[in-house]
Amino acid sequence: MKAVDIYTDGACSGNPGPGGWGAILKSGEHEKEIWGGEPQTTNNRMELLAVIRALEQLKRETTVRVHTDSQYVQKGISEWIHGWKARGWITAGKTAVKNSDLWRALDEIAAQHKIEWLWVKGHAGHAENERADALARRGVEIARR
């Protein structure tokens, strides 16, 4: 089975405000675009939801490379989450982890796959990242309706 590359992005008009998420899943010649939005949310929630919704598309254990321009997502899932879980979803600063509902959902679904978390510089001409951004902005427009 070929690895699946997932490119994700989140967007928000105001923070909080109407938000959108977008993702592209690619495996060999196959490609799928997904997107959605929420009327009142934050950029970080949309970044997380983009990855969660993309991983939900996978029907069996898969080797995945997730490409995100969000250091919040990349560092959160790769580094910070271990401490949060050990402290009962409390940060090192002794406050509740923001978006813990989505972090828990991401942790649960990510455990079903072999994932490499890759950070890409946003708005730097990376073709799939730009496309994911356009999908996220489409989600913002849906949320505004």
Solvent accessible surface area in square Angstrom, and as a share of the most:
residue,aa,sasa,rsa
1,M,164,0.73
2,K,135,0.57
3,A,27,0.21
4,V,8,0.05
5,D,23,0.12
6,I,0,0.00
7,Y,24,0.09
8,T,0,0.00
9,D,3,0.02
10,G,7,0.07
11,A,16,0.12
12,C,31,0.19
13,S,39,0.25
14,G,51,0.49
15,N,103,0.53
16,P,83,0.52
17,G,5,0.05
18,P,31,0.19
19,G,0,0.00
20,G,0,0.00
21,W,21,0.07
22,G,0,0.00
23,A,0,0.00
24,I,0,0.00
25,L,15,0.08
26,K,55,0.23
27,S,26,0.17
28,G,47,0.45
29,E,170,0.76
30,H,144,0.64
31,E,86,0.39
32,K,102,0.43
33,E,67,0.30
34,I,21,0.11
35,W,89,0.31
36,G,13,0.13
37,G,28,0.27
38,E,60,0.27
39,P,98,0.62
40,Q,124,0.55
41,T,6,0.04
42,T,43,0.25
43,N,47,0.24
44,N,54,0.28
45,R,62,0.23
46,M,1,0.00
47,E,9,0.04
48,L,0,0.00
49,L,10,0.05
50,A,0,0.00
51,V,0,0.00
52,I,6,0.03
53,R,86,0.31
54,A,0,0.00
55,L,1,0.00
56,E,79,0.35
57,Q,54,0.24
58,L,30,0.15
59,K,169,0.72
60,R,154,0.56
61,E,107,0.48
62,T,5,0.03
63,T,67,0.39
64,V,1,0.01
65,R,88,0.32
66,V,0,0.00
67,H,23,0.10
68,T,0,0.00
69,D,26,0.14
70,S,11,0.07
71,Q,85,0.38
72,Y,46,0.17
73,V,0,0.00
74,Q,34,0.15
75,K,66,0.28
76,G,0,0.00
77,I,15,0.08
78,S,43,0.28
79,E,94,0.42
80,W,99,0.35
81,I,4,0.02
82,H,118,0.53
83,G,22,0.21
84,W,22,0.08
85,K,94,0.40
86,A,90,0.70
87,R,104,0.38
88,G,50,0.48
89,W,34,0.12
90,I,61,0.31
91,T,32,0.19
92,A,79,0.61
93,G,57,0.55
94,K,163,0.69
95,T,84,0.49
96,A,75,0.58
97,V,9,0.05
98,K,165,0.70
99,N,28,0.14
100,S,29,0.19
101,D,80,0.42
102,L,20,0.10
103,W,0,0.00
104,R,120,0.44
105,A,40,0.31
106,L,0,0.00
107,D,36,0.18
108,E,125,0.56
109,I,23,0.12
110,A,15,0.11
111,A,87,0.67
112,Q,100,0.44
113,H,19,0.09
114,K,128,0.54
115,I,34,0.17
116,E,92,0.41
117,W,38,0.13
118,L,53,0.26
119,W,109,0.38
120,V,22,0.13
121,K,134,0.57
122,G,19,0.19
123,H,133,0.60
124,A,58,0.45
125,G,62,0.59
126,H,59,0.26
127,A,64,0.50
128,E,33,0.15
129,N,3,0.02
130,E,60,0.27
131,R,81,0.30
132,A,0,0.00
133,D,12,0.06
134,A,45,0.35
135,L,5,0.02
136,A,0,0.00
137,R,127,0.46
138,R,112,0.41
139,G,0,0.00
140,V,8,0.05
141,E,81,0.36
142,I,70,0.35
143,A,12,0.09
144,R,127,0.46
145,R,223,0.81
